[in-house]
Amino acid sequence: MAPERISVVADGPAPPPGVRRAGALDASPGALERIADAIHSGEITVPIAAAYPLEQLREAVTRQAERHVHGKIVIAL
């Protein structure tokens, strides 16, 4: 059985046994399109923690840097 994967953006503690790290370099061709389609169809839900206008970019970055955000920070252009 293949190990489970966890996608990481920044280095952190070692994953538990049987789990390997994976990132963008591990993606297969067409992966981004499949993910976008799954989000669009509702198969995958992306939690949004907060949305900020571009003028509040500094506040958005500060909130993200606190590392206690449960969801994505969205910047409206």
N, C-alpha and C positions, 0 to 999 in steps of 0.2 A: 504494500500500500504506500502511495506517495505521501510525503509529509504534508501537513497543512501549511499554508503560507500566511504571512502577515505582511502587509504593505507598509513601508516606513518612509518618512520624509527626512527625519533626522535620526542620528544614532541614539540609542537608548539602551536599557538593560537587555541582556541576552533573552531571546524568546524561550518559552518553555520547551522541554524535550519534544521532539516530533514536529516542531514548527520551524520553518525556515523563512528568512527575510526575503522579500521580493520587492523589486522596484520597477521603474519605467524601462530600464534596460532589459528586463526579463519579459516584456510584453511581446506578444506575437503580432504579426502584421494584421491590421484590421481591428485590433483590440479596442482602440479608442472609439471607433464607429459602433462596435457591439455594445460598449458601455453606454454611449450616448443614446443608442436605440432603446436599451433597457431602462434608462432613466426616463426617456420620453414616454415609453409605454406604461410606466408605473411599476415595472417589475423590480426596479431598484429605487429606493427612496433616499434622497440626500438630505439630511437634516440641516436646516439653516439656523444658525445661532443668532445672527444679526445681519442687517443690511445697512450700509452707510453710503451716502453720496460721496462722490470723489472729493468734495471739499473737506470731508471729515476723514480722509485717508490716515492721517496721523493717529486719530483715535482708534480706528480699526486696527492698525498695526499694533498699537499699544495693547488693545484687548487680546489680540491673537498671541502676543508675546507673553501674556500672563499664564498661558498654557493650561487654563482651566475652562476652555471653551468646549462646549459639547455640540458640535456642528460646524458648518462652514461659515466663514465670514465673507459676505458678498459686498463688492464695491460696484455701485451703479455708475455707469459711465454716461 
